[in-house]
Amino acid sequence: MKVILYMATSVNGYITKGEDDSSWVSDIDWQEFDRLLRESGIIVMGSRTYEQFTNDFPQEGALNVVMTHNPDLLSKQVKGAIFTDKTPTDVIKMAEEKGFTQIMLIGGMTLNTSFLKENLIDEIWLDVHPLLIGQGKTLFKELDIFEELQLFESRDLGTGQMLLKYRRQK
């Protein structure tokens, strides 16, 4: 099972402005997001990312998996979505049992970190916006890690935005 972490980020590595504001993400980013969503057929997110989708949940064209420990969310029944408190490894097993071969992980910071700690992320795709954001959430929580990544594709998306695709050397 391939796990691709897909995130929009500022040049200085922020994925939100302030606590949860991602309104700065461009339409170009959403086109790339949708392309990978349809290719993967399954997206995995945390509860705060789920809350940001509001009226756009579930994302059409894919099974939406929300990882949470919130009992109110765990009891939700939404067509095209699963709310679970399983571990990242268990979510991957569930996806494999359902016939998926690739997961699109869309975070946020806490969930990204849990997948990375368990060495479950194969590729990191960053849609880098030409912005500097002073405070917010980063791609991962602080980790004691130093790892070299292999850039295997870069694409100019226009208006100064770049899509960078990295492979992890697992």
C-alpha positions as CSV (number, residue, x, y, z in Angstrom):
1,M,0.0,0.0,0.0
2,K,1.4,3.4,-1.0
3,V,0.6,6.3,1.3
4,I,1.0,9.8,-0.3
5,L,0.9,12.8,2.0
6,Y,-0.6,15.7,0.1
7,M,-0.4,19.1,1.6
8,A,-0.7,22.8,0.6
9,T,2.1,24.8,2.4
10,S,3.6,28.2,2.6
11,V,7.2,28.7,1.6
12,N,8.1,28.6,5.2
13,G,6.3,25.4,5.9
14,Y,2.9,26.4,7.4
15,I,-0.2,24.4,6.5
16,T,-2.5,26.8,8.3
17,K,-2.6,30.5,9.0
18,G,-3.3,30.7,12.7
19,E,-5.0,27.7,14.3
20,D,-7.1,26.3,11.4
21,D,-7.3,28.9,8.6
22,S,-6.5,27.4,5.2
23,S,-8.6,29.9,3.2
24,W,-5.4,30.9,1.4
25,V,-5.2,27.7,-0.5
26,S,-5.6,28.4,-4.2
27,D,-7.9,27.0,-6.8
28,I,-4.9,25.5,-8.6
29,D,-4.2,23.5,-5.5
30,W,-7.7,22.1,-5.4
31,Q,-7.3,20.9,-9.0
32,E,-4.2,18.9,-8.0
33,F,-5.9,17.7,-4.9
34,D,-8.9,16.4,-6.9
35,R,-6.7,14.7,-9.4
36,L,-4.9,12.7,-6.7
37,L,-8.2,12.1,-4.8
38,R,-9.7,10.4,-7.9
39,E,-6.5,8.4,-8.6
40,S,-6.3,7.1,-5.0
41,G,-10.0,6.5,-4.4
42,I,-9.5,7.0,-0.6
43,I,-8.5,9.9,1.5
44,V,-7.5,9.9,5.2
45,M,-7.8,12.9,7.4
46,G,-7.9,14.0,11.1
47,S,-11.0,15.5,12.8
48,R,-9.8,19.1,12.4
49,T,-9.3,18.7,8.7
50,Y,-12.8,17.1,8.5
51,E,-14.2,20.2,10.3
52,Q,-12.6,22.5,7.7
53,F,-14.5,20.8,4.9
54,T,-17.9,21.8,6.3
55,N,-20.2,21.6,3.3
56,D,-17.7,19.8,1.1
57,F,-17.8,16.6,3.1
58,P,-17.5,13.9,2.1
59,Q,-15.3,14.6,-0.9
60,E,-16.9,13.0,-3.9
61,G,-15.0,10.4,-5.8
62,A,-13.3,8.7,-2.8
63,L,-13.9,6.9,0.4
64,N,-13.4,9.5,3.2
65,V,-11.8,8.2,6.4
66,V,-11.7,10.5,9.4
67,M,-9.4,9.4,12.2
68,T,-10.6,10.7,15.5
69,H,-11.1,9.9,19.2
70,N,-14.1,12.2,19.5
71,P,-17.1,10.0,20.5
72,D,-19.6,12.3,18.8
73,L,-17.7,11.9,15.5
74,L,-17.2,8.1,16.0
75,S,-21.0,7.7,16.1
76,K,-21.6,9.6,12.9
77,Q,-23.0,7.8,9.9
78,V,-22.3,9.5,6.6
79,K,-22.6,7.8,3.2
80,G,-19.1,7.6,1.6
81,A,-17.3,8.2,4.9
82,I,-15.9,6.2,7.8
83,F,-15.2,7.7,11.2
84,T,-12.7,5.6,13.1
85,D,-10.4,5.6,16.1
86,K,-8.1,2.9,14.6
87,T,-4.4,3.3,14.4
88,P,-2.7,4.3,11.2
89,T,-1.5,0.7,10.6
90,D,-5.1,-0.5,11.1
91,V,-6.5,2.1,8.7
92,I,-4.0,0.9,6.1
93,K,-5.1,-2.7,6.6
94,M,-8.7,-1.7,6.3
95,A,-8.0,0.1,3.0
96,E,-6.2,-3.0,1.7
97,E,-9.1,-5.2,2.6
98,K,-11.4,-2.9,0.7
99,G,-9.2,-3.3,-2.4
100,F,-7.3,0.1,-2.3
101,T,-3.7,0.2,-3.3
102,Q,-2.9,3.9,-2.6
103,I,-4.0,6.2,0.2
104,M,-4.1,10.0,0.0
105,L,-3.3,11.3,3.5
106,I,-4.4,14.9,3.9
107,G,-3.5,15.5,7.6
108,G,-3.4,17.7,9.6
109,M,-0.2,18.1,11.6
110,T,-1.0,15.5,14.4
111,L,-2.2,12.8,11.9
112,N,0.8,13.4,9.6
113,T,3.1,13.0,12.5
114,S,1.5,9.7,13.6
115,F,1.9,8.2,10.1
116,L,5.5,9.4,9.9
117,K,6.4,8.0,13.3
118,E,5.1,4.6,12.2
119,N,7.1,4.9,9.0
120,L,4.0,4.6,6.8
121,I,4.4,7.6,4.5
122,D,5.9,6.7,1.1
123,E,5.7,10.0,-0.7
124,I,5.2,13.6,0.3
125,W,3.6,15.9,-2.3
126,L,3.8,19.6,-1.4
127,D,1.9,22.3,-3.2
128,V,4.1,25.3,-2.2
129,H,2.3,28.6,-2.3
130,P,4.4,31.8,-2.7
131,L,3.4,33.0,0.8
132,L,5.1,33.6,4.1
133,I,2.8,32.8,7.0
134,G,3.9,34.1,10.5
135,Q,2.2,31.5,12.6
136,G,0.1,28.4,12.3
137,K,0.4,24.7,12.0
138,T,3.3,23.0,10.3
139,L,3.4,19.8,8.2
140,F,4.6,17.8,11.2
141,K,4.9,18.2,15.0
142,E,8.4,18.6,16.3
143,L,10.3,15.3,15.7
144,D,13.7,14.1,16.4
145,I,14.3,13.2,12.8
146,F,16.8,14.0,10.0
147,E,15.9,12.3,6.7
148,E,16.9,13.0,3.2
149,L,14.1,12.8,0.6
150,Q,14.4,12.1,-3.1
151,L,12.7,14.7,-5.4
152,F,11.2,12.8,-8.3
153,E,9.0,15.5,-9.8
154,S,8.6,19.3,-9.7
155,R,6.0,21.2,-11.6
156,D,5.3,24.9,-12.0
157,L,1.6,25.4,-11.4
158,G,1.7,29.1,-12.3
159,T,1.4,32.2,-10.3
160,G,4.5,31.2,-8.4
161,Q,3.1,28.0,-7.1
162,M,5.1,24.8,-7.3
163,L,4.1,21.1,-6.8
164,L,7.1,19.2,-5.4
165,K,6.9,15.4,-5.1
166,Y,9.3,13.6,-2.8
167,R,9.9,9.9,-2.2
168,R,11.1,8.7,1.2
169,Q,14.1,6.4,1.4
170,K,12.4,3.8,3.6
